[in-house]
Amino acid sequence: MLNLGLRTNGDQIDALGSKIVQSMQASGAKHPKLVINVTNDTGDSLKSLTYR
C-alpha cells in the first residue's frame, strides 16, 4: 500500500492513475488494478477511484 498526499485536481489524478496502470501493464502485470482512496484532512473517505 502506498499513501501519498496529493493536492491536485481530478484531471491530474486521472492522468496519474492511467499512467500507473499502463506502467504495470508494460512491466508484465496481466490484470493491473489501481485503487486511489480520496480522503479529507481528517482521514475520512470521500471517494474511491479504481483504474484497470
C-alpha positions as CSV (number, residue, x, y, z in Angstrom):
1,M,0.0,0.0,0.0
2,L,1.2,3.4,-0.9
3,N,0.0,6.6,0.9
4,L,0.6,9.9,-0.9
5,G,-0.6,13.3,0.0
6,L,-1.9,14.9,-3.2
7,R,-3.1,18.4,-3.7
8,T,-4.3,18.3,-7.2
9,N,-7.4,18.3,-9.4
10,G,-9.4,15.4,-10.8
11,D,-7.8,15.5,-14.3
12,Q,-4.3,15.2,-12.8
13,I,-5.4,12.2,-10.7
14,D,-7.0,10.5,-13.7
15,A,-3.8,11.0,-15.7
16,L,-1.6,9.7,-12.9
17,G,-3.9,6.6,-12.4
18,S,-3.8,5.8,-16.2
19,K,0.0,6.2,-16.3
20,I,0.5,3.9,-13.4
21,V,-1.8,1.2,-14.9
22,Q,0.0,1.5,-18.2
23,S,3.3,1.1,-16.4
24,M,2.0,-2.0,-14.6
25,Q,0.9,-3.5,-18.0
26,A,4.3,-2.7,-19.5
27,S,6.1,-4.5,-16.7
28,G,4.1,-7.6,-17.3
29,A,1.1,-7.4,-14.9
30,K,-1.7,-9.4,-16.5
31,H,-4.7,-7.7,-14.8
32,P,-3.4,-4.4,-13.3
33,K,-5.7,-2.6,-10.9
34,L,-5.1,0.6,-9.0
35,V,-7.4,1.9,-6.3
36,I,-7.0,5.5,-5.1
37,N,-8.9,6.4,-1.9
38,V,-9.6,10.1,-1.7
39,T,-9.8,11.3,1.9
40,N,-10.2,14.6,3.7
41,D,-7.7,16.1,6.1
42,T,-9.0,14.0,9.0
43,G,-8.8,10.8,7.1
44,D,-12.5,10.3,6.3
45,S,-13.0,8.6,3.0
46,L,-14.6,10.8,0.3
47,K,-14.3,8.7,-2.8
48,S,-12.6,5.6,-4.1
49,L,-11.2,5.7,-7.7
50,T,-10.4,2.4,-9.5
51,Y,-8.3,2.2,-12.6
52,R,-7.8,-1.0,-14.7
